[in-house]
Amino acid sequence: MSRHALAEHRPWLLASLAASLAYYVVTRGWMPGAPMPELYLAILKGAGVGILAVFAWVRHPETDAKIIALVMALGALGDALLDLFFQVGAGFFLLGHLVACVFYVRHRRSSYRFSQVGAAFAILVMTPTVSWLLTRDPLVLLYSVGLGAMAATAWASRFSRYRVGLGAVLFVISDWLIFARLGIADAGLIADWLVWPIYYSGQFLIATGVIQTLRSDMADR
């Protein structure tokens, strides 16, 4: 990849990081003045991952990049709507997980070690199990089955486990913190501080990790 191409697309990542940081600063109450209206706050919240969707869309010309851009876009809609219409926002996240599952299965590895299969299976089972133990909510269980499938297939895909696999696991951890806040009163303060940084880091690793692999594939042709 040329230095010019890197410079051309770096602003999308910087803009995404800036939007994510701005949302965190605003929600931590570190900005002087009146609180931001809910609608504006929702737009700012969706902007971080929404810009990652734009990054993936423009960064690579092939269909696979457009699919991961769609996954990011669905996540951005989930972010923006979750606090306004919780079930609608959660539905967008679940749809994104299902699209991601199909995408990762299409990009599965040609062969696996036993430890790799075991780790993916553990993620698949533990994600809904822990979610259920934290909330005892059937709807959370349904959502977390999709979440666990997404993370397990990401871990088992040919994409870097240190980026895409880890990013998917961070996504799971961020949701566990949200579920803990719903089911455990004392978990609220910890979740308030950690959910957003962990979630956004996961999405950032997924988007950049997938695009990096797709770019390497193109360079090897």
C-alpha positions in Angstrom: 0.0 0.0 0.0 1.4 3.4 -1.0 2.0 6.2 1.5 -0.4 8.3 -0.5 -3.2 5.7 -0.2 -2.6 5.5 3.5 -2.8 9.3 3.9 -5.9 9.4 1.8 -7.9 7.0 4.1 -6.4 7.8 7.5 -8.7 10.8 8.0 -11.7 8.4 8.2 -10.1 6.5 11.1 -9.1 9.8 12.8 -12.7 11.2 12.4 -14.1 7.9 13.8 -11.8 8.1 16.8 -12.6 11.8 17.3 -16.4 11.1 17.3 -16.0 8.2 19.7 -13.9 10.3 22.1 -16.3 13.2 21.9 -19.2 11.0 22.8 -17.3 9.6 25.7 -16.3 13.0 27.0 -19.9 14.3 26.7 -21.5 11.4 28.5 -18.9 11.5 31.3 -20.1 15.1 32.0 -16.7 16.6 31.3 -18.1 19.3 28.9 -19.2 22.6 30.4 -22.7 23.8 29.7 -26.1 22.3 29.3 -26.5 18.6 28.5 -26.6 17.7 24.9 -30.2 17.0 23.6 -30.9 13.3 23.3 -31.2 13.3 19.5 -27.9 15.0 19.0 -26.3 12.7 21.5 -27.7 9.7 19.6 -26.2 11.0 16.3 -22.8 11.6 18.0 -23.0 8.1 19.4 -23.7 6.5 16.1 -21.0 8.6 14.3 -18.0 6.7 15.7 -18.9 3.3 14.2 -20.8 4.9 11.3 -17.6 6.5 10.1 -15.9 3.1 10.4 -18.6 1.9 7.9 -17.6 4.7 5.5 -13.9 3.8 6.0 -14.6 0.1 5.1 -16.8 1.1 2.1 -14.2 3.4 0.5 -11.1 1.6 1.6 -11.5 -1.5 -0.6 -13.4 -2.0 -3.9 -14.7 -5.6 -3.5 -18.0 -6.9 -2.2 -16.5 -8.2 1.1 -15.5 -4.7 2.2 -19.1 -3.6 1.5 -20.4 -6.4 3.7 -18.2 -5.4 6.7 -19.3 -1.8 6.0 -22.9 -3.0 6.3 -22.1 -4.7 9.6 -20.6 -1.5 10.9 -23.5 0.5 9.6 -26.0 -1.7 11.4 -23.9 -1.4 14.5 -24.0 2.4 14.2 -27.8 2.4 13.9 -27.9 0.2 17.0 -25.7 2.7 18.8 -27.8 5.6 17.8 -31.2 4.0 18.6 -30.4 1.9 21.6 -31.0 4.7 24.1 -34.0 6.1 22.3 -35.8 2.8 21.3 -34.0 0.0 23.1 -35.5 -3.0 21.4 -35.2 -1.4 17.9 -31.5 -0.6 18.6 -30.9 -4.2 19.9 -32.6 -5.5 16.7 -30.1 -3.7 14.5 -27.3 -5.1 16.5 -28.7 -8.6 16.2 -29.1 -8.2 12.4 -25.5 -7.0 12.2 -24.4 -10.1 14.1 -26.2 -12.4 11.7 -24.8 -10.7 8.7 -21.3 -10.9 10.3 -21.8 -14.6 11.0 -22.4 -15.4 7.3 -19.5 -13.2 6.3 -17.1 -14.9 8.7 -18.3 -18.4 7.7 -17.5 -17.5 4.1 -14.0 -16.6 5.3 -13.4 -19.6 7.5 -9.9 -21.1 7.7 -8.9 -24.0 5.5 -7.8 -26.1 8.5 -8.1 -25.8 12.3 -6.2 -27.0 15.4 -8.1 -28.5 18.2 -7.4 -25.5 20.4 -8.9 -23.2 17.8 -12.1 -25.2 17.6 -12.3 -25.4 21.4 -11.9 -21.7 21.8 -14.6 -20.9 19.2 -16.9 -23.4 20.8 -16.3 -21.9 24.3 -17.1 -18.4 23.0 -20.3 -19.8 21.3 -21.5 -21.4 24.6 -20.2 -19.0 27.2 -21.6 -15.9 25.6 -25.3 -16.7 26.0 -24.7 -18.7 29.2 -23.1 -15.7 31.0 -25.7 -13.3 29.5 -28.5 -15.4 30.9 -26.9 -15.7 34.3 -26.5 -12.0 34.5 -30.0 -11.1 33.5 -32.4 -14.1 33.4 -34.0 -12.4 30.5 -35.2 -14.5 27.6 -34.8 -11.6 25.1 -31.3 -11.0 26.2 -30.6 -14.8 25.8 -32.0 -14.7 22.3 -29.8 -11.7 21.4 -26.7 -13.2 23.0 -27.0 -16.4 21.0 -26.5 -14.2 17.9 -23.7 -12.3 19.7 -21.9 -15.5 20.6 -22.3 -16.9 17.1 -20.8 -13.7 15.7 -17.8 -13.8 18.1 -17.2 -17.5 17.6 -17.3 -17.3 13.8 -15.0 -14.2 13.9 -12.5 -16.2 16.0 -12.7 -19.1 13.7 -12.3 -17.0 10.5 -9.2 -16.5 8.5 -8.9 -12.9 9.7 -6.4 -12.0 12.4 -7.4 -13.3 15.8 -5.4 -10.5 17.4 -7.6 -7.9 15.6 -10.9 -9.3 14.3 -11.1 -12.2 16.8 -10.1 -10.0 19.7 -12.4 -7.2 18.5 -15.4 -9.6 18.6 -14.5 -10.8 22.1 -14.3 -7.2 23.2 -17.8 -6.7 21.8 -19.0 -9.6 23.9 -17.4 -8.2 27.0 -18.9 -4.8 26.5 -22.4 -6.4 26.2 -21.7 -8.4 29.4 -21.0 -5.2 31.2 -24.3 -3.8 30.0 -26.1 -7.0 31.1 -24.4 -6.8 34.4 -25.7 -3.3 34.9 -29.2 -4.6 34.2 -29.0 -7.4 36.6 -26.5 -6.3 39.3 -27.0 -3.0 41.0 -23.3 -2.5 42.0 -22.1 -3.1 38.4 -23.5 0.2 37.1 -20.5 2.5 37.9 -18.0 0.1 36.3 -20.1 -0.4 33.3 -20.7 3.3 32.8 -16.9 3.9 32.6 -15.9 0.8 30.5 -18.7 -0.2 28.1 -18.0 2.4 25.5 -14.2 2.2 25.3 -14.3 -1.6 25.2 -17.1 -1.7 22.6 -15.6 0.9 20.3 -12.2 -0.7 20.5 -13.8 -3.9 19.4 -15.5 -2.4 16.4 -12.4 -0.5 15.4 -10.3 -3.7 15.5 -12.9 -5.6 13.5 -13.2 -3.0 10.8 -9.5 -2.3 10.4 -8.5 -6.0 10.7 -10.9 -7.2 8.0 -9.9 -4.4 5.6 -6.2 -5.1 6.3 -6.6 -8.7 5.3 -8.6 -7.9 2.2 -5.9 -5.4 1.2 -3.2 -8.0 1.7 -5.2 -10.4 -0.5 -5.3 -7.9 -3.3 -1.6 -7.2 -3.0 -0.8 -10.9 -3.3 -2.8 -11.4 -6.5 
